[in-house]
Amino acid sequence: MDEVNLLPDHLVDVIMDAASAGFNLVEREGFRYQHGARFSLVGIDGHRGDIITLKAAKTLAAWQGRDAVETQDVETAAELSLPHRMRRQPFSEMGSAPTAQNTAF
């Protein structure tokens, strides 16, 4: 929520209203448009990795001829897209790095 709080007050109000109601209503110059609003709150540290993992999982599923992502797609995507983003633990041995699967799942 800290990132949302950095926005101007009127934008925070619109976002919070849409998040609580589950939809957003836009009314401008006689036009009215309502659309669903689903939110996923993520922190600044890592949201790009999440997005890349999601896109990679969707790509893997499509490559296999499937319309839906399966758990294996997410696990494989995480192995491909997250290792370079992970920090080594302070007491781990030199040269060892955690695997995306062990850390994320």
Biotite code that builds the C-alpha atoms (Angstrom):
import biotite.structure as struc

atoms = struc.array([
    struc.Atom([0.000, 0.000, 0.000], chain_id="A", res_id=1, res_name="MET", atom_name="CA", element="C"),
    struc.Atom([2.967, 2.337, 0.358], chain_id="A", res_id=2, res_name="ASP", atom_name="CA", element="C"),
    struc.Atom([3.252, 2.703, -3.413], chain_id="A", res_id=3, res_name="GLU", atom_name="CA", element="C"),
    struc.Atom([-0.448, 3.561, -3.670], chain_id="A", res_id=4, res_name="VAL", atom_name="CA", element="C"),
    struc.Atom([-0.059, 6.178, -0.958], chain_id="A", res_id=5, res_name="ASN", atom_name="CA", element="C"),
    struc.Atom([2.473, 8.028, -3.109], chain_id="A", res_id=6, res_name="LEU", atom_name="CA", element="C"),
    struc.Atom([-0.228, 8.792, -5.673], chain_id="A", res_id=7, res_name="LEU", atom_name="CA", element="C"),
    struc.Atom([-2.409, 11.912, -5.600], chain_id="A", res_id=8, res_name="PRO", atom_name="CA", element="C"),
    struc.Atom([-5.373, 11.568, -3.239], chain_id="A", res_id=9, res_name="ASP", atom_name="CA", element="C"),
    struc.Atom([-8.039, 11.482, -5.969], chain_id="A", res_id=10, res_name="HIS", atom_name="CA", element="C"),
    struc.Atom([-6.297, 8.553, -7.704], chain_id="A", res_id=11, res_name="LEU", atom_name="CA", element="C"),
    struc.Atom([-5.936, 6.664, -4.422], chain_id="A", res_id=12, res_name="VAL", atom_name="CA", element="C"),
    struc.Atom([-9.679, 7.132, -3.837], chain_id="A", res_id=13, res_name="ASP", atom_name="CA", element="C"),
    struc.Atom([-10.537, 5.737, -7.289], chain_id="A", res_id=14, res_name="VAL", atom_name="CA", element="C"),
    struc.Atom([-8.199, 2.751, -6.875], chain_id="A", res_id=15, res_name="ILE", atom_name="CA", element="C"),
    struc.Atom([-9.443, 1.923, -3.386], chain_id="A", res_id=16, res_name="MET", atom_name="CA", element="C"),
    struc.Atom([-13.091, 2.227, -4.470], chain_id="A", res_id=17, res_name="ASP", atom_name="CA", element="C"),
    struc.Atom([-12.508, -0.076, -7.447], chain_id="A", res_id=18, res_name="ALA", atom_name="CA", element="C"),
    struc.Atom([-10.597, -2.567, -5.299], chain_id="A", res_id=19, res_name="ALA", atom_name="CA", element="C"),
    struc.Atom([-13.320, -2.764, -2.665], chain_id="A", res_id=20, res_name="SER", atom_name="CA", element="C"),
    struc.Atom([-16.260, -2.813, -5.113], chain_id="A", res_id=21, res_name="ALA", atom_name="CA", element="C"),
    struc.Atom([-14.699, -5.175, -7.648], chain_id="A", res_id=22, res_name="GLY", atom_name="CA", element="C"),
    struc.Atom([-15.486, -2.868, -10.548], chain_id="A", res_id=23, res_name="PHE", atom_name="CA", element="C"),
    struc.Atom([-14.632, 0.593, -11.838], chain_id="A", res_id=24, res_name="ASN", atom_name="CA", element="C"),
    struc.Atom([-17.183, 3.031, -13.182], chain_id="A", res_id=25, res_name="LEU", atom_name="CA", element="C"),
    struc.Atom([-16.051, 5.748, -15.583], chain_id="A", res_id=26, res_name="VAL", atom_name="CA", element="C"),
    struc.Atom([-18.425, 8.593, -16.438], chain_id="A", res_id=27, res_name="GLU", atom_name="CA", element="C"),
    struc.Atom([-17.263, 11.294, -18.834], chain_id="A", res_id=28, res_name="ARG", atom_name="CA", element="C"),
    struc.Atom([-19.196, 13.706, -21.048], chain_id="A", res_id=29, res_name="GLU", atom_name="CA", element="C"),
    struc.Atom([-22.376, 11.677, -21.145], chain_id="A", res_id=30, res_name="GLY", atom_name="CA", element="C"),
    struc.Atom([-20.663, 8.313, -21.535], chain_id="A", res_id=31, res_name="PHE", atom_name="CA", element="C"),
    struc.Atom([-20.758, 5.651, -18.866], chain_id="A", res_id=32, res_name="ARG", atom_name="CA", element="C"),
    struc.Atom([-18.512, 2.599, -18.827], chain_id="A", res_id=33, res_name="TYR", atom_name="CA", element="C"),
    struc.Atom([-18.212, -0.037, -16.119], chain_id="A", res_id=34, res_name="GLN", atom_name="CA", element="C"),
    struc.Atom([-15.591, -2.775, -16.063], chain_id="A", res_id=35, res_name="HIS", atom_name="CA", element="C"),
    struc.Atom([-14.428, -5.384, -13.592], chain_id="A", res_id=36, res_name="GLY", atom_name="CA", element="C"),
    struc.Atom([-11.453, -4.588, -11.390], chain_id="A", res_id=37, res_name="ALA", atom_name="CA", element="C"),
    struc.Atom([-9.322, -7.346, -9.881], chain_id="A", res_id=38, res_name="ARG", atom_name="CA", element="C"),
    struc.Atom([-6.211, -6.313, -8.031], chain_id="A", res_id=39, res_name="PHE", atom_name="CA", element="C"),
    struc.Atom([-3.074, -8.128, -7.106], chain_id="A", res_id=40, res_name="SER", atom_name="CA", element="C"),
    struc.Atom([-0.917, -6.206, -4.707], chain_id="A", res_id=41, res_name="LEU", atom_name="CA", element="C"),
    struc.Atom([2.783, -6.763, -5.206], chain_id="A", res_id=42, res_name="VAL", atom_name="CA", element="C"),
    struc.Atom([5.851, -5.098, -3.808], chain_id="A", res_id=43, res_name="GLY", atom_name="CA", element="C"),
    struc.Atom([8.246, -3.111, -5.947], chain_id="A", res_id=44, res_name="ILE", atom_name="CA", element="C"),
    struc.Atom([11.029, -5.675, -5.262], chain_id="A", res_id=45, res_name="ASP", atom_name="CA", element="C"),
    struc.Atom([10.058, -8.536, -7.498], chain_id="A", res_id=46, res_name="GLY", atom_name="CA", element="C"),
    struc.Atom([6.926, -7.685, -9.375], chain_id="A", res_id=47, res_name="HIS", atom_name="CA", element="C"),
    struc.Atom([8.805, -7.824, -12.650], chain_id="A", res_id=48, res_name="ARG", atom_name="CA", element="C"),
    struc.Atom([9.956, -11.340, -11.868], chain_id="A", res_id=49, res_name="GLY", atom_name="CA", element="C"),
    struc.Atom([6.351, -12.280, -11.158], chain_id="A", res_id=50, res_name="ASP", atom_name="CA", element="C"),
    struc.Atom([5.199, -10.853, -14.464], chain_id="A", res_id=51, res_name="ILE", atom_name="CA", element="C"),
    struc.Atom([7.972, -12.569, -16.425], chain_id="A", res_id=52, res_name="ILE", atom_name="CA", element="C"),
    struc.Atom([7.232, -15.885, -14.690], chain_id="A", res_id=53, res_name="THR", atom_name="CA", element="C"),
    struc.Atom([3.541, -15.552, -15.563], chain_id="A", res_id=54, res_name="LEU", atom_name="CA", element="C"),
    struc.Atom([4.262, -14.730, -19.201], chain_id="A", res_id=55, res_name="LYS", atom_name="CA", element="C"),
    struc.Atom([6.765, -17.575, -19.477], chain_id="A", res_id=56, res_name="ALA", atom_name="CA", element="C"),
    struc.Atom([4.276, -20.042, -17.945], chain_id="A", res_id=57, res_name="ALA", atom_name="CA", element="C"),
    struc.Atom([1.601, -18.959, -20.433], chain_id="A", res_id=58, res_name="LYS", atom_name="CA", element="C"),
    struc.Atom([4.105, -19.326, -23.273], chain_id="A", res_id=59, res_name="THR", atom_name="CA", element="C"),
    struc.Atom([5.098, -22.825, -22.132], chain_id="A", res_id=60, res_name="LEU", atom_name="CA", element="C"),
    struc.Atom([1.448, -23.885, -21.973], chain_id="A", res_id=61, res_name="ALA", atom_name="CA", element="C"),
    struc.Atom([0.771, -22.497, -25.459], chain_id="A", res_id=62, res_name="ALA", atom_name="CA", element="C"),
    struc.Atom([3.909, -24.176, -26.793], chain_id="A", res_id=63, res_name="TRP", atom_name="CA", element="C"),
    struc.Atom([2.523, -27.482, -25.516], chain_id="A", res_id=64, res_name="GLN", atom_name="CA", element="C"),
    struc.Atom([-0.795, -26.746, -27.269], chain_id="A", res_id=65, res_name="GLY", atom_name="CA", element="C"),
    struc.Atom([-2.753, -26.047, -24.075], chain_id="A", res_id=66, res_name="ARG", atom_name="CA", element="C"),
    struc.Atom([-5.089, -23.140, -23.345], chain_id="A", res_id=67, res_name="ASP", atom_name="CA", element="C"),
    struc.Atom([-4.510, -23.257, -19.579], chain_id="A", res_id=68, res_name="ALA", atom_name="CA", element="C"),
    struc.Atom([-1.372, -22.988, -17.460], chain_id="A", res_id=69, res_name="VAL", atom_name="CA", element="C"),
    struc.Atom([-0.528, -25.975, -15.268], chain_id="A", res_id=70, res_name="GLU", atom_name="CA", element="C"),
    struc.Atom([1.602, -26.150, -12.122], chain_id="A", res_id=71, res_name="THR", atom_name="CA", element="C"),
    struc.Atom([4.519, -27.623, -14.070], chain_id="A", res_id=72, res_name="GLN", atom_name="CA", element="C"),
    struc.Atom([4.466, -24.602, -16.417], chain_id="A", res_id=73, res_name="ASP", atom_name="CA", element="C"),
    struc.Atom([4.818, -22.219, -13.470], chain_id="A", res_id=74, res_name="VAL", atom_name="CA", element="C"),
    struc.Atom([7.590, -24.294, -11.907], chain_id="A", res_id=75, res_name="GLU", atom_name="CA", element="C"),
    struc.Atom([9.536, -24.457, -15.171], chain_id="A", res_id=76, res_name="THR", atom_name="CA", element="C"),
    struc.Atom([9.005, -20.751, -15.815], chain_id="A", res_id=77, res_name="ALA", atom_name="CA", element="C"),
    struc.Atom([10.242, -19.920, -12.315], chain_id="A", res_id=78, res_name="ALA", atom_name="CA", element="C"),
    struc.Atom([13.387, -21.997, -12.870], chain_id="A", res_id=79, res_name="GLU", atom_name="CA", element="C"),
    struc.Atom([14.034, -20.057, -16.080], chain_id="A", res_id=80, res_name="LEU", atom_name="CA", element="C"),
    struc.Atom([13.144, -16.545, -14.959], chain_id="A", res_id=81, res_name="SER", atom_name="CA", element="C"),
    struc.Atom([13.955, -16.182, -11.256], chain_id="A", res_id=82, res_name="LEU", atom_name="CA", element="C"),
    struc.Atom([17.464, -17.474, -10.426], chain_id="A", res_id=83, res_name="PRO", atom_name="CA", element="C"),
    struc.Atom([19.267, -14.266, -11.387], chain_id="A", res_id=84, res_name="HIS", atom_name="CA", element="C"),
    struc.Atom([16.932, -12.277, -9.107], chain_id="A", res_id=85, res_name="ARG", atom_name="CA", element="C"),
    struc.Atom([17.555, -14.275, -5.964], chain_id="A", res_id=86, res_name="MET", atom_name="CA", element="C"),
    struc.Atom([20.013, -13.221, -3.321], chain_id="A", res_id=87, res_name="ARG", atom_name="CA", element="C"),
    struc.Atom([22.420, -15.675, -1.808], chain_id="A", res_id=88, res_name="ARG", atom_name="CA", element="C"),
    struc.Atom([21.772, -16.307, 1.869], chain_id="A", res_id=89, res_name="GLN", atom_name="CA", element="C"),
    struc.Atom([24.449, -14.759, 4.124], chain_id="A", res_id=90, res_name="PRO", atom_name="CA", element="C"),
    struc.Atom([25.659, -18.084, 5.551], chain_id="A", res_id=91, res_name="PHE", atom_name="CA", element="C"),
    struc.Atom([25.424, -20.206, 2.422], chain_id="A", res_id=92, res_name="SER", atom_name="CA", element="C"),
    struc.Atom([28.626, -21.527, 0.912], chain_id="A", res_id=93, res_name="GLU", atom_name="CA", element="C"),
    struc.Atom([30.387, -19.550, -1.776], chain_id="A", res_id=94, res_name="MET", atom_name="CA", element="C"),
    struc.Atom([29.238, -20.466, -5.250], chain_id="A", res_id=95, res_name="GLY", atom_name="CA", element="C"),
    struc.Atom([25.937, -21.866, -4.059], chain_id="A", res_id=96, res_name="SER", atom_name="CA", element="C"),
    struc.Atom([22.735, -20.120, -4.868], chain_id="A", res_id=97, res_name="ALA", atom_name="CA", element="C"),
    struc.Atom([19.188, -21.057, -3.921], chain_id="A", res_id=98, res_name="PRO", atom_name="CA", element="C"),
    struc.Atom([17.075, -22.526, -6.687], chain_id="A", res_id=99, res_name="THR", atom_name="CA", element="C"),
    struc.Atom([13.930, -20.728, -7.749], chain_id="A", res_id=100, res_name="ALA", atom_name="CA", element="C"),
    struc.Atom([11.827, -23.783, -7.035], chain_id="A", res_id=101, res_name="GLN", atom_name="CA", element="C"),
    struc.Atom([13.098, -24.225, -3.475], chain_id="A", res_id=102, res_name="ASN", atom_name="CA", element="C"),
    struc.Atom([12.653, -20.561, -2.676], chain_id="A", res_id=103, res_name="THR", atom_name="CA", element="C"),
    struc.Atom([9.393, -19.804, -4.492], chain_id="A", res_id=104, res_name="ALA", atom_name="CA", element="C"),
    struc.Atom([7.535, -22.999, -3.697], chain_id="A", res_id=105, res_name="PHE", atom_name="CA", element="C"),
])
